[in-house]
């Protein structure tokens, strides 16, 4: 199956600074990539999904670009907000109905 | 609007005892259904998925089983719990086709095995 690597377990930022969370993947096929966000004591929710036509998905100020050459789908935001503090998961799907999640990155945004 | 309800919210069980967790989806006909397991502080691991009533596919073997007795219901169970079964169990649904992967999760069931 696919595998997803998120190298940063913990990221701490000051409010207003840019955010970049790393995600690389391994897959035999060309998978769809996703970012899910999980706030404290809540269920995970979809944040972004890659497009097949190389468009850059954006949501709530976050964006991510799928780079097939480097097998990456890094999550970015130009200016972090306190409310962005959460657990972020990158996920890959090349086989319909099976989604592989990375280990997650806990983002803490401080004032 | 679609709603997803999981029960129970939390369970404390003894090693070797049976377990049954449930999930009901309302407002969506024939959804794809999933069970995920999340160890404390860990990642989300897919356990099962079901595309239609009566059919369930296993993704990983963890001495658990799943069933879909009705279109809107997904059950996770085992006859004998292990300590390693502790964690958070999440049910999710999605539309099929190109929307597969866009999961909508329930609030989860916390399981503690002692």
Interface residues (C-beta under 8 A of the other chain):
Chain A: X32 X34 X36 X42 X43 X44 X45 X46 X49 X89 X91 X93 X96 X97 X98 X99 X100 X101 X102 X103 X104
Chain B: X32 X34 X42 X43 X44 X45 X46 X49 X51 X57 X59 X90 X100 X101 X102 X103 X104 X105 X106 X107 X108
